[in-house]
Amino acid sequence: MAGFAAHASEVKHGFRTAPPCVIAVEEPDRHEEDDAMKLSRWIACGLLAALLAAFALPAAASAQAALEPEEEWDVIFSGVLVMRVRFGLGGLSSLERQHLIYQRLRDAVDTLGPDLSPDLVQVTEADGQVFLQLGPHVIATVDEAHARYQQSTPRGLAEVWAANLRRAVERYVALHYNG
């Protein structure tokens, strides 16, 4: 009979006992268990990928969209690209901001005249903002949007713009005052 061992019954304390009941238990096939674990892992990976696609990718896309420039306007002085204005600031469009930077640069050059020097280009900070200056004249405010777009900090980007402006001023001085 299946499930019973072939043992004879015994007599103990005057009672006949039934043969011991042995139930055959088959161990699960190791490969079946591995396949089930693999399937559950694939399901977990699929759920994780779906969650990432649902939450992380739209957030990254909206952050990238926030960094897309309105327009790009070059500020070129004495044949040197000093900066590229991509974002407006303080209610100004990027084009209006470029015009303001040109006006400030022109005013600084006219005011400084023959005293103009690359040594007058500096990066300053006040009230948590970073500025590009030519002598006492503020040429541009270096904002967070431009810095993020360039994968930098406002201070780091200001140093790049300052180096460009120094080259432009050096060239301008060489053409207009040392010629």
C-alpha positions in Angstrom: 0.0 0.0 0.0 1.4 3.3 -1.0 2.5 5.6 1.8 2.9 2.8 4.3 6.1 1.1 5.2 6.1 -2.7 5.1 6.5 -3.2 8.8 4.6 -5.8 10.8 2.5 -4.6 13.7 4.0 -4.9 17.1 2.5 -5.7 20.5 3.3 -3.3 23.2 1.8 -3.3 26.7 -0.8 -5.8 25.5 -2.0 -3.7 22.6 -1.4 -4.4 19.0 -0.1 -1.3 17.3 -0.7 -0.4 13.7 2.2 -0.4 11.4 3.9 3.0 11.3 2.6 5.4 8.8 5.2 6.7 6.4 4.2 9.3 3.9 6.5 9.6 1.0 7.4 13.3 0.4 9.0 14.2 -2.8 11.6 16.9 -2.7 11.0 19.6 -5.2 13.1 19.6 -8.3 15.9 22.1 -7.7 15.6 23.3 -11.3 11.9 24.1 -10.8 12.7 26.2 -7.7 15.5 28.1 -9.6 13.1 28.8 -12.5 10.5 30.2 -10.0 13.2 32.4 -8.4 14.3 33.6 -11.8 10.8 34.5 -12.8 10.2 36.4 -9.6 13.4 38.3 -10.1 12.4 39.2 -13.6 9.1 40.4 -12.4 10.7 42.5 -9.7 13.1 44.0 -12.2 10.2 44.8 -14.6 8.3 46.5 -11.8 11.4 48.6 -10.9 11.9 49.6 -14.5 8.2 50.6 -14.8 8.5 52.7 -11.6 11.6 54.4 -12.9 10.0 55.1 -16.2 6.9 56.5 -14.5 8.6 58.8 -12.0 12.2 59.4 -12.7 12.3 59.9 -16.4 9.5 62.6 -16.5 11.2 64.5 -13.7 14.5 64.4 -15.6 12.8 65.5 -18.8 11.1 68.4 -17.1 14.4 69.4 -15.5 16.0 69.3 -18.9 13.2 71.3 -20.4 13.7 73.9 -17.8 17.3 74.3 -18.9 16.5 74.7 -22.6 17.5 78.2 -23.7 14.9 80.6 -25.0 17.3 81.9 -27.7 21.1 82.3 -28.0 22.6 85.7 -28.4 26.4 86.2 -28.6 28.2 89.0 -26.9 31.2 89.7 -29.0 33.7 92.4 -28.1 36.8 93.2 -30.2 36.3 90.0 -32.2 36.2 87.8 -29.0 33.1 85.8 -27.9 32.8 87.0 -24.3 29.6 85.1 -23.5 26.5 83.6 -25.0 23.2 84.9 -23.5 20.7 82.1 -23.4 18.3 83.1 -20.7 16.5 86.2 -19.7 16.7 87.7 -16.2 14.7 90.1 -14.1 11.9 90.3 -16.7 14.2 90.8 -19.6 14.3 88.4 -22.6 17.6 86.9 -23.6 17.9 89.4 -26.4 17.1 92.4 -24.2 19.6 91.1 -21.7 22.3 90.9 -24.5 21.5 94.5 -25.5 21.9 95.6 -21.8 25.2 93.8 -21.5 26.4 95.5 -24.7 25.3 98.9 -23.4 27.1 98.4 -20.1 30.2 97.3 -21.9 30.1 100.3 -24.2 29.6 102.6 -21.2 32.5 101.0 -19.3 34.9 101.3 -22.3 33.9 104.9 -23.0 34.2 105.9 -19.3 37.6 104.2 -18.7 39.1 105.4 -22.0 42.9 105.0 -22.1 42.8 103.6 -18.5 41.1 100.5 -19.9 43.1 97.4 -19.0 42.5 93.6 -18.8 43.5 93.9 -15.2 40.2 95.7 -14.5 38.1 92.6 -15.3 37.0 91.0 -12.1 34.4 88.6 -10.7 32.6 89.9 -7.6 29.9 88.6 -5.3 27.3 90.5 -3.3 24.0 89.5 -1.7 24.4 85.9 -3.0 24.8 87.0 -6.6 27.9 86.8 -8.8 28.8 89.7 -11.1 31.2 90.2 -14.0 32.8 93.7 -13.7 35.0 95.9 -15.7 36.5 98.3 -13.2 33.6 99.7 -11.2 31.1 98.8 -13.9 28.9 95.8 -13.6 28.8 94.2 -17.0 26.6 91.1 -16.3 25.0 89.1 -13.5 25.9 85.5 -13.7 22.7 83.6 -13.0 22.0 80.1 -11.9 20.3 79.1 -15.2 23.3 79.9 -17.3 25.6 78.1 -14.8 23.4 75.0 -14.7 23.2 75.0 -18.5 27.0 75.0 -18.7 27.2 72.4 -15.9 29.0 74.9 -13.7 28.4 77.2 -10.8 27.8 80.9 -11.1 31.3 81.6 -9.8 32.9 79.1 -12.2 31.0 80.5 -15.2 31.9 84.0 -14.2 35.6 83.1 -14.2 35.2 81.8 -17.8 33.4 84.9 -18.9 36.0 87.0 -17.1 38.9 85.2 -19.0 37.1 85.9 -22.3 36.5 89.5 -21.4 40.2 90.0 -20.5 41.2 88.7 -23.9 38.8 91.0 -25.6 39.9 94.0 -23.6 43.5 93.2 -24.3 42.8 93.1 -28.0 40.8 96.3 -27.8 43.6 98.1 -26.0 46.1 96.8 -28.5 44.0 98.1 -31.4 42.9 101.4 -30.0 45.6 102.7 -27.6 48.9 101.0 -28.4 48.7 101.3 -32.2 
